Amino acid sequence: MIAMEELPQSQPLWEIHMIKYPTSEAEGNAIFKLHHSLGDGFSLMGALLSCLQRADNPAMPLTFPSVQLHNNKLEGKRNSICRSLLSFFSWGLHTISDFGSSIIKSSLYEDDKSPIRSGHPAVECLPVSVVTLSFSLHHIKQIRTKLGVTINDVITGTIFLATRLYMETVKQGSGKARTTSLVLLNTRMFGGYKSVQEMVKPDAEESHPKKESSFAVFLTAKYLQLVRKFRGPEAVSKHLHGTLKNTSLGITNVIGPMEQMALANHPVKGLYFVVTESDDRVLSYMGKLRVAALVEKDFIDPQNFKFHMQNAFDMIFKAAFGASPSPAN
């Protein structure tokens, strides 16, 4: 598989593959293979979008869904002293819990073996399968509004429920196994993607950390800086590898454009991304939200997992509205 093949050291850290093989989904596929040392997911997405244009009007910029950082229902209550105190203590407890579990997970204990975690040594080097599934962003927003949560809450809840349903189908009672998920976050505050030209400017605007429900991400970053200073980059790499190795599932997402894009005047029908050594990747595009699951080949059944993903979303929608979602346009 292209994703698992090591990039030759005699060439730049990227490849572009054009596969001209028509399927029921598209006339062909373009695969951008990029080494993570080139940047994080946010900057790599910005670089990719610099190569694309709006299909309807190349002179117009791409637009992206607005990001709702907080629940508006709480705005009128934030001045409450009692609520502020409870929020502070909750923030402190979450910080201690999240930071502590992050350190422990990297070295002291690992998840149980289960239908979603084989525990094979060097599993990141084994063959993988990729399966994708699209949901209507409109339906997701309906659930978000109905339950007063965020889009991330809806999609991660769907993935967690689908995982449990899949585990119970493969082996009854396995849903009680100790499993944890590593959620990869963009900790910086951005108003939108930056083009390659903007990213290389010497006076580029500095980003600032987002405010999360805990301070654990910041503490973990400082901890890794100290580890690198006193023990070297190998120790940092060992810590990160241990965290990935000992967990069962990884989730991350990025925001995609609302309009259809074109690559060299060829309309892009669909778009998704995966990161090797990780699991579920979520990307919005043209009113759809596509989940791409990267699973261990011959251990996890990708089509069975896809079935439970759709089933889990239908269950959540039906629980919220009393009926299954109507077919997406």
C-alpha positions, 0 to 999 in steps of 0.5 A, a space after each residue: 500500500 502506498 501509505 505504508 511504503 517508506 519515502 526514498 531518502 534520495 527524494 523530497 518528502 512528498 509524492 503525488 500519485 494519479 490513479 486513472 481507474 474509474 469507479 462508481 465514485 469518480 473517474 480517477 483518484 489523486 493521492 498526496 503523500 506527505 511526510 509529517 515532518 513537513 508540518 502538522 495537519 492544519 498547515 498541510 491542509 493549507 498547503 494543499 488548498 493552495 493548489 486547488 481552486 473553486 470549481 464554479 469561479 476560480 477567482 473567488 476564494 474558498 469559504 469554510 464553515 464557521 467554528 462554534 467554540 462555545 455553547 450559546 445557551 451558557 452565555 447568559 449564566 457565565 457571570 454566576 460566581 457559583 458557576 465560575 467556581 464550579 468551572 474552575 474546580 472542574 477545569 483543575 480536576 480535568 487538568 490533573 486527570 488528563 495530564 496524569 493519564 497522558 504520562 501514565 498511558 505512555 509508559 505504565 499501562 496499555 489497553 486490553 487486547 480486543 476486537 479493535 486492538 490486536 496488540 501485535 508488536 510494531 502494528 504501525 508497520 503492518 498492512 492496513 485497510 481504509 474505508 470511508 463513509 459520508 454523513 450529511 453535515 445538515 443532519 449532524 447540525 440538527 443533532 448538535 442543535 437538538 442536544 446542545 452539543 458541538 459537531 465534534 461531540 456528535 461525530 466522536 459519539 458516533 465513532 465511540 458507539 460504532 466501536 462498541 457495537 462492532 466489538 460486541 458483534 465480533 465478541 460478545 462482552 468485549 465492549 467491557 474491555 479497557 479501551 481508550 481513544 487518543 484525540 489529536 487536537 489543533 491547540 492553536 487559534 486560527 481564523 482560517 487556513 493560510 496559503 503557502 505564501 502567507 505561511 512563509 512570510 517572515 512577519 507571519 502572525 503568531 498563533 495563540 493556544 485555544 482555551 480547552 476544558 483543561 490545561 493538560 495539553 499545555 502541560 504535556 507540551 511543556 513536559 515534552 520540552 523538558 524531556 527533550 532538553 534533559 534526555 534528548 529527542 529520542 526520549 520524546 519520540 519514545 513517549 509519543 510512540 508509547 502513547 500511540 502504541 498503548 491506545 486502541 483508537 485515534 481520532 482527528 478532524 479538519 475543516 474543509 471548504 463548502 464549495 466544490 474544488 477543482 485540481 487543474 480544472 478537474 472537479 474534485 468530487 470527494 476528499 479525505 485524509 488518513 494518517 498512518 499509525 492512526 485510526 479515524 480521520 474526519 473532514 468536511 467538504 461540500 456539505 458532507 462530513 467524511 469519516 476515513 477509518 484506517 484499520 489493521 488489515 485481516 484483523 478488523 473487518 472494514 465493511 463491518 465497521 462501516 456498517 456499524 458506523 452508519 447504524 450508530 449515527 442512525 441510532 443517535 439521530 433517532 434517539 434525538 428526533 424519534 425517526 431515522 434521518 431522511 436520505 441526504 441530497 
